[in-house]
Amino acid sequence: MSAPTPFVKMNGAGNDFVVVNALTTPFAPGDDAVRALADRTTGQGFDQLIAIEPSGTADAFMRVWNADGGVVETCGNALRCVGWMLMQANGADSVVVDTLGGQTTARRAGDHRITVDMGAPRLDWREIPLAEEMDTRGIELQVGPIDDPVLHTPGAVSMGNPHVVFFTDRQDDAFVTGSGSLIEHHPLFPQGVNVGFANVLAPDRIRLRVWERGAGLTRACGTGACAALVASARRGLTGRSATVVVDGGELEIVWDEETGHVLMTGPVEVERTGVLTL
């Protein structure tokens, strides 16, 4: 058994994390250990496990494990939490955080509010990635009978991790879970995919639920909110900025016309501290 590891339990709009400081002491749990820690009955319970590691090119590197034990590229809500922690530690108003999905900049946007520059969305089918060439504004994918599908033609966007966004007002738990789990491992997505269910309420307001790859139905998904705004704007359903309403709160998303980058602003909350024993 390894030495006890201190952690901070945090959430961003309800999407919750166990965050470990691995800047001086390496932290490398195996798949089984991550799954055990993620269990909400017998473990600490989280959507993602986060390690803050040293970086030669940024203030820190953020490593992300999903609740199923798999390592993933990035996590938008966790970037806000990690950015806030680093700013609290060094007194700065902005930090650069590196991830497997690329570098991002986090900035203070008020008390316990952080804006993260999520970079430019990747919109080419090879960048999502898809298994075959398609127009990512509306890809050939449907759920249900061929002549009367219940879901069809989602937009596809990579925000450092792959997303599809369906436009629907059906957002109940059973529908999102059933459809999301079906699509997550569809052969069209060689790396799996996060599945968004977006209901455009107004040109500047989207209600979103997300079935997250490797984590299931989550209270918020930051990259999913960014993907939903980009997919909506590309279809002309919204402008380039909107409030995205998720189960755990609201995220402000702007797809900046000048830079092409997507900016996400939202809350950060510290729940508790504790110690992990792997």
Buried (B, 14 or more C-beta within 10 A) or exposed (E): EEEEBEBBBBBBBBBBBBBBBBBEEEBEBEEEBBBBBBEEEEBBBBBBBBBBBEBEEBBBBBBBBBBBBBEBBBBBBBBBBBBBBBBEBEEBEBBBBBBBBBBBBBBBBEEEBBBBBBBBBBBEBEBBBBEEEBEBBBBEBBBEEEEEEBBBBBBBBBBBBBBBBBBBEBBEEEBBBBBBEEBBEBEBBEEBBBBBBBBBBEBBBBBBBBBBBBBBBBBBBBBBBBBBBBBBBBBEBBBBBBBBBBBBBBBBBBBEEEEEBBBBBBBBBBEEEEEBEB
